[in-house]
């Protein structure tokens, strides 16, 4: 008799768990249907896009600054300015960022003493 009640109790628990999983699956499917799309057909894009300022502080970064700045300048967004701040470097960081700013009008250099 004891095993009968134990089997009945385990069966009820398993049915409750299956029901909870079924409910979660239903809610998941419903949320997919009603989730707003990221790209809408009638979206008006801003023209021209707003200007963005990127501020990059650097101190003693002569080994890495050129690669970092080049990756920032190679991005897809077109309307931005890059402000490079030399924070009292004792290596050639200032020379490197000045050279980069001479080649690109989007780059501005600020030298802090």
WOQUI-V125139 format. One record per pair of residues at least 6 apart in sequence whose ideal C-beta (glycine too) atoms are under 8 Angstrom apart, sorted by the first residue. I is the first residue (numbers start at 0). GAP is how many residues later the second one is. Records with the same first field share a line. If there is no record, write none. Layout:
# WOQUI-V125139
I=GAP + GAP
This chain:
# WOQUI-V125139
47=31
48=28 + 29 + 30
49=29
50=28 + 29 + 30
51=25 + 27 + 28 + 29
52=27 + 28 + 30
53=18 + 26 + 27 + 28 + 29
54=28 + 30
55=12 + 13 + 16 + 26 + 27 + 28 + 29
56=28 + 30
57=7 + 26 + 27 + 28 + 29 + 31 + 35 + 39
58=27 + 28 + 29 + 30 + 34
59=29 + 30 + 31 + 33
60=7 + 28 + 30 + 32
61=27 + 29 + 30 + 31 + 34
64=19 + 28 + 31 + 32
65=30 + 34
68=13 + 15 + 28 + 31 + 38
71=10
72=9 + 31 + 33 + 34
79=26
80=25 + 26 + 27
81=22 + 24 + 25 + 26
82=25 + 27
83=13 + 16 + 17 + 23 + 24 + 25 + 26
84=25 + 27
85=7 + 8 + 11 + 23 + 24 + 25 + 26
86=25
87=24 + 25
93=15 + 17
96=10 + 12
97=11
99=7
100=6 + 7 + 8
